[in-house]
Amino acid sequence: MTLTEQVVKNIIRKLLKNEAYGIEVSNLLNAEFMLYAIEFFKKVATAKLNNQQITGDWYKKELLSQDLFKQELAINSGTNEKTITNLFNTSRKEVVIDASLKHYEKLYETISDLVSNNSDINLILTIKFNGVAIDLDINESLIVISSLAAKRDALNGGLWSTAGKRVEKPLMVTLCKLYNVSEKNYSIKLKSKKAASKKPNINIDTNFEREIDFYLVNNGENYKCEVKLMSKGNPESADAVIARGSKVFVANKLSDTNKKQLNSLHIEWVELRDSDGFRRFKKVLEGLKISHTDYKGNLDGDLDRIFAEIF
């Protein structure tokens, strides 16, 4: 599951134009889910053709096989690996298998009771595959629907998390390019003072590299930048920035409490959904005494040019 470059571009464009970017992630979620659903229906149709009739025992044998990847097995049982991990504090395959099978047994029992107590309701799900129509009765249909619902839930959480992580660095590079910040004054990896003074573009690895989003650099000083695309501000988000010693905080939305905390600690910040939006980045650069020029261009045209450079 990956975010396409086009979606990343669309999200950055909406962030800088003070627009909600959630629709981009939702569109990607819908596309990913539809592709999965089609492939899943193909598996069910093929299995039904091969086995004549899908029963609880067959479903358990074929779609809950221990030969499957644990993530797939969990989804097919109507749950997901993350839920199991949270419940049992481990993601070991044997634990996922055991929990998935138990969840399926309970799900099948619940569906059977539901159908028995609602005999006046019927549901037939028809799948046409390779010119052949396969009908699933209400029990079979509800099992399939439960599995698809679990998959969509897993996709939803993963895509929103991935969106934020994939957008962070290109967003910061885009801001720097809009303000004509020299490449020697920013980096996605920490630069040593010695290396920064002699060869600005040489990066060195650090043990906490994966924890840092971006750096602004000036006169050998490395300023940690944190990017959080949260939907609305909360005090704990600022606490995380403080704990990591970041000097710059860029967020989609900040609360008044966030801003007071950051100001009191002399941490530069940008709230993209604020009336000033990304243009407050100029104040950040001024505070860090990083050379730049004020941005007065055409945003759509300039973003097209910048995206062509960085993607």
N, C-alpha and C positions, 0 to 999 in steps of 0.2 A: 504494500500500500504506500504510494508516494504522492506527494503534491506535485502537480505539473508546474513548469516554469510559468505558464500563462496564468495559473491561479495565483501564484506568488506575486506576479506583476499586478494583477487585478487588485489583490489585497493591499499592496503598497500604494497603489494609485488612490484607492478609496480612503486609506488612512490619511494620506497627505491632503486630500480634498475634503477632509472632515465629514466623511460619509461612513455609514455602517458597512463593515466588510463581511458580516456574518453570512450574507446571501451567497458569497463565493464559496465558503466552506460547505454550506447547505447544498449548493448545486453539485459540488464534488461528491458529497455524501450520497446524494440521490443516484449519481452516475455509478459510483462504486457498488452501491447496493443493488441496483438493477442488473449490473453485470454478474454479480454473485448469485442473485436470485435465478437468473436464466440458467447458469451452470448447475445450480443446485436442482432445479426442476429437471434438467437433463439427466442428472444422476438418479433422481427418483423415478423418472419415466423408464430409464433403462433397467433399473432394478425391478420395477413392476412387471415389465415385459419378460424378464428372465425368471421371475419368481411367481408369476401369475397373480399373486395377491400379497399385498404388504400387510403383514400382521405385526403385532407387537414384538413377537419373537424374531421375525425377520428383520425388522428395523434395528433391533438391538444387535443382531448378528452382523448386518451389513454396514450400517451407518454409525455404530458404536464399537467398531472393531478396534482392538488394542494396537493394531498395526497402523492406525491413522496417527497423524500428528496430534498432540494433546490439545492444541488450540481448536482443531477441527472437530475432534471428538467432543469437546465441551460444548461447542456451538450446536452440534447435532443433537445433544441431549437437552437443549433448551436453556443453557446457561452460558457462561464464558469463563475463560481462564482467570481473568482479573478478579471476578467475584469469588471464585474458589480460592485464589491466593489470599484475598482479604479475609476469608473465613478461616482458613487453616494456616495462615502465615507461612506458606510454602507453595512453590509451583512445581515441585517434583512430579514427574510424570505419573508415578504410581498413585500419588494422592489425587491428581487431576482425574485419572481414570476411575478410581473408586468413587470420588464425589460425583462425577458425571453419571456413572451408572445408577447411583442411588437417586440422583435428581431425576433421571429419566423414569425410573420405576415409579417415583411419586407423581411425576407428570402424567404418565400413562394411566395410573390409578385415578387421578383427578379427572382426566378427560373421559374415562370410562364411566365414572360416577355422573359426570355432567351430562353425558349423552343418555344415560339410563333415566335420569330425572327430568329430561327434556325430550321425551320421545316424539313430541309434536313438531320439533325442529329438525330439519335435515339440511345437509350441505354436501354438495358434490363438486369437487374440483377436477376439472378436465384439463389434461396436458396433452397437446398434440406434438408428437416428435417423430420425425422421419415418416410423415404421412400416416402415423398410427395414433389414435386417440386413446389415452389412458385415463380412467376415472378413479379418483380417490374418494372413499366414503368419508363421513364426517369425522370419524376417529383419526383416520390417516391424514385428512386435511388439517385438523387441529394440531397434530404433531408437527407437520411441515410448517405451519404458520408460526408455531412456537419457536422452532429452530430459526426461521427467518427473522423473527423479532429479536432473538438473542444476537444474531449476526449484526443487525442494524444498530443495536445498542452498543456493541463492541466497536463497530466502525465509527460511530458518532464520537465516542470518547477519544479514540485514537486520532481521528482527523483533526479535532480541535486542538489537541496537544501538539500534533505535528505541524499544524499551520503556524502556531506561534514560534516554534523553534526554527522553522525553515525561513520565516520572514525576517527574523531579528537582524541578522548580519547584512543582507542586501538592503534592508531599510536604512540602516546606519550609513552604509556606503552611499546610498542615494542622497541622504541628507548632506553628507560631506560634499558630494559633487554639485549639488544645487548651490552650495555656498562657496564653491571653488576652493575647498580645503585641499592643500597639497597632499599627495599620497604619503609623504614623509610624516605627516601629522595624524595619521590614523592607521590602525592595524587590527586584524582579527586575532592576532597572537601577540603575547607580551614581548616587548623589545627591552633588552638590557640597556642601561644607561650608556655603557661603553659602545655597544653595537649601534644604538640609536644615533649617537653623535658622529660615528664614522660612516656607517652604512645603514641609512634609515630603513631600507626595505628588507633587511635581514631579520628574520623572526627566529625566536628560540622557543623550544618546548618548555612547558612547566607542568608540574604535577596536577595543578588545578585548571589546566587549559579548558577542559570541557565545561567548567563551571562559569567561565567568563564569556560574555556575549561579544564585546567589542572594546577597543581602546582608542582614546584620543591621546595624541602624543605631542609634547612641546618641550624643547630644550632638554631632552633626555628623560623627562618625567612621563610616566605612563598612567593615564587616568582611566580607571575601570568604568565601563558604561554598562548599565543594566537595561534590558528591554523587556517589558511585560505588556502583552496585549490583552489584559484583563478587561472584562466588559464594564466593570465599575470598580472604583477605588475602595480599598480597605486598609486599615492601619497596619495589618500584618505584612502587606506587600512592601511597605516602606521599611518595616523592621528587617526584612530579608536583605534589602539593599544596604542598610546600615551594617548588618552583620558581616557582609562580604566586603565591606570597605569600598563600595563603589562611589565614584565622584559624580557620575551623571546617571540620571534615571529618565528613560523615555517610556511613556505609557500611553495606552489608548484613552484611559480615563483615570483621573486622580480625584480623591475626595479632598475636602478642605483640610481634614486631619492630615492626610498625606502631605499636602503642600506645606502646612505649618511645621511638620516634622522635618521635612527636607530643608526648608529655609533655615530652621534653627540650627541645623548641622552643616550648613553651607554646602549642601549637595545640589548641583545644578539639575534642573528638571524640564521636561517638555510634556505637555498634555495634548495629544493629537486631536482630541475631540473638543478642545477649548476653542474660544472664538479666535484666538491668535494661531492656534494649531501648531503646525511644524515651524512657523516663522519664529517661534521662541528659541529655536536652535541657535539663532544669531546671538541671543543673550548668553547661551551656554558657551559658545566660542569666545565671546568677549570676556566672560568670567575666567576662562582658562588661558586667555591671552594667545589664542591660536589665530594665525593670520587667515583672513577670509574676505570675501566681498559680499555685500548685501544682495539678497535675491530679489530681482524685479522682473523676472522673465515670464514666459508663457509656460505654465506648469505642464499642460498636456504634451506640448511639443518637446519640452526639455526632458520629460520622463521617457518619451519614446527614444530620444537620443541616449540617455543614460542607461536604459534597459538594454539597448543594443550593445553597450560597452560591457556591462557587468554580467549578462546572462549568456 
